[in-house]
Amino acid sequence: MKSKPNLQERQFPENEIIVSKTDLKGKILYGNRIFIELSGYTEKELLGKPHNIVRHPDMPKVIFKFLWDSVKNGKEIIAYVKNLSKDGSFYWVKAFVTPSFNGKGEIVGYHSIRLKPTETAKESISALYKELLEVEQREGVEKSQERLEQVLAQKGASYEEFISSL
């Protein structure tokens, strides 16, 4: 069971690549060694569980809505994500999420490769996510999405361009 979130950040080397694969419903089919270590769970505890087992409550739902809408439509997406470890600590990742296709071109699952984000990116995205989460908690996911769209419009960038600029 997840612990209450705390302020302890887990670090991992820049050269580490975190990998996980899920089925169409987001249940974990595979996680590499570093994913398992950072999560704080055993492989047995992770396999078959929803990937949101590592979702941190500081993450706005609108980001996951955007992510899932993209990959379910066959598109790749890059997103910064704050994950929650079993012991309540957290770790940030720059996630590259892609659909997996079978030989007929049908989506059969999803995989994610995650890298260590820069401190600058974490600072920038943390401020935005805090704002989006506050809007979401007051007014709902739709208003949070509107705020995200306003921020992107102010920056004159698409979501992908904004994320790539960090």
Order of alpha helices (4+ residues) and beta strands (2+ residues): beta-beta-alpha-alpha-alpha-beta-beta-beta-alpha-alpha-alpha
